[in-house]
Amino acid sequence: KAQLDLYRIVQEVLNNVVKHAQASEVQMQAHHDGRQLVLRIADKGVGFDTDQQMESGGFGLTSIRQRVKSLHGSLRLTNTPGHGTTVELSLPLSRLKGSSSHRVD
């Protein structure tokens, strides 16, 4: 379940980039320190009005927040209208370790 939640978070962030950002570039970085997985997705798009988006309660951001919370993680959204958006989340690796693992070489 936790790995699926992480997949859905990334899927929703990238979906938002495609649908709304008009981005010329997207970068995704992931690393861990043995305890936390840190994932950063940054686009060079149009950005958006964070306050307006919070008030409208967009389903995508709401879903991302709920999934991050269910994984006991933290979410930071940095936005500059006209310059892009960065989504950074930190999740405890202990929540992501499941009975199945997949290795890509």
Secondary structure, DSSP 8 states (H G I E B T S, - for coil): -HHHHHHHHHHHHHHHIIIII--S-EEEEEEE-SSEEEEEEEE-S----HHHHHHHT-HHHHHHHHHHHHTT-EEEEEEETTTEEEEEEEEEHHHH--S------
